[in-house]
């Protein structure tokens, strides 16, 4: 650095004057000028070293040294491009994986929700916070009573979580489906969301009889209305009714990502609780706590308040409300993911460790080759600290380059993740590389540099100067020690990879087990299509649907078709059902999931009818009211009896007759035991949650879509242009979080395995190179090629066995801690453990075989002659 | 320099070099070589100041403002960097000397008490 050139020169002059004066004194005492100079030099000592330590007092030297080290490192790395490339790539993978997972963890777990003062927001859920949607939601009257009587909340507002049939947008080309969500007028205000354009709903707008209004979400405004600002205040036609667009929501507000992961929302409409007073459980509630009130304090209040209100109002259907649970909204949204994400975080942490161990190993190998260079520098006056610093600078430069590349990879991966709209993971669309991610990158790059740089740096700088300069290094004790440290590093690498693989293996086995669960229906080759139909009376509905099912069923390739208002593993709703004449205990839970379906539904879905018969189109509106139940209901309400022909109450109008029993179908999750379900014929009920046509086909569904659509259009010109939603994708959506984690952990485990095998290969290969002479001697003395080869391979396998042993023990501990994330798989699953051990041994064998073959091909004559 | 002469020398006690340098400079300004010679002579060749300690110390003292430096011609008409003690340096020397005195007295007390205590 030019800044110091003047001072450096001055220091050199100062030292030179010292030497001159010392020599002059000696000349004056009678020595020859040559002797005097030599003697003065000897007395002075190591001139560059003295200059160096003196310069360090200036304080700025660190900076100067750093620049020097950087320049030197740059030159060195430029000479060894392939080493640098491998090191940077490995680091990029390790750091990139860490940044991606950190970004997800930061968004889902650490960062507050994207709402104003989000820590004040709380989730209010009935039924202990578990169970179907109907359990955790509230009726209008209980909402009103709660809103008016509680002391903990500044505001309580709700939305309708039940899947509403898509609205139909007309006036913009073909009719298009619009995904809407109904919210209370003060819902957005409670969350602290301000519209980006226009205004929020007003209280009047939600009153019965007022004009319909809607707020558009930002993405929908951009795609459907091309960001046209004049849309605000205009009227659009939804389901043939005019709706005024009063505003556009900000891009930061993604309703689905917080409240309904994996679904999109196009617009938000205001609903008034009065309108749905008699609809039963309708609202999911969110409250804003008063300042200083904790969720625990609110919990204490509601635990008393709800039972009191229930007793005071004498309302039925309040059973689930009495068990209301208050959780922080953040906790509600991301609580379930915490464990999985922490596991993921640990997995990438292990990847980083493996990367560091690997890099350490590479640097050791390289440093061993450079020991003479360092001995020379030491002889020329470089202090030990300086050499360590130099080596750490190298690792820092490598890790910075790796971090930069890793950041690029992470950026791409995060972009990809954020656009996986169908993954049922909350807040995923909010994931991005932000300041925190950048700081995290910086931190792990630093930590990694020190972790992988320190061992080689200390080892190398500690090498005995004279030994190294004298000896060529072959078979010296320093070399052996090196080799031992490197072997230890490889063993720990294998152990880490073993833990990762076992964890991934267990999660993968769980995933396969989930995939293997008997769904009770056959999702393949089947799809659901949102439909609309024109029926003004209840009688007409049955006729129209019958005609539709008949016509679509006649299309070539259609095997079966039927109507339903809900799909398994989708959003659900529940009513109450009891066996007539049976006395139930007072706290009996009579919840039952309900689906309104047409005849032929069970055939189209592939649901087995266990007893009795399917619905028929002749089960008329005014005839005997009939239902089918699933096996879980039969067991709950008619234990030990044949329920066919029995009378049930609570579902539909008055008494209903059970005409059949069908197999259980999972409602909310594949991983949960099936709960009671009831099926009501669409000919006898107009209470539809949604309107879907199920089509089972022998042909590819895409090729079938046009003919189905034109058939529907011919019956109802207003049929919106909708697309088939395959039942496979419904199942996928439900299992997507598990798949997501299994795949990610699997990728990380694969990465760990790759790095570990690279590490084994590197160490063995390097050892073979160093021992070329030794092997040559042994072969000259009569060792066979096979023997040499076996020797190398057995050494590799020894490291692998130790690593696997250590790793297996550690895996038992780790498996115990993730046991709650497993499904149908024991944490000690022998298949996984044995499989991983065999896999690692196999990989170690291959990684050792290549250098072993090289060793066996060593020509003793050539080996002995070299050097 | 004979080897035996080296062995008679004592390594400087940690932290005393600053004091010795400042004390030497109290007699007048001096260059690095002169300081090392002066310490050697005034200690009857017992104390040897390594250049690897002396020059870092001088540059550190300069940075601390206890000495100032100037390039001048020496008696032998050689250009050399002369160091001069500053007011701050004198205060620091007085302080150091006082502390040193206390330390020596304390150590002496311990050493002489040792026999009777045991």
Interface residues (C-beta under 8 A of the other chain):
Chain A: X10 X11 X13 X14 X15 X17 X18 X20 X21 X22 X24 X25 X39 X43 X44 X45 X46 X49 X50 X51 X53 X54 X55 X56 X57 X58 X59
Chain B: X1 X31 X32 X33 X34 X37 X50 X51 X52 X55 X56 X58 X59 X60 X63 X74 X76 X78 X79 X80 X81
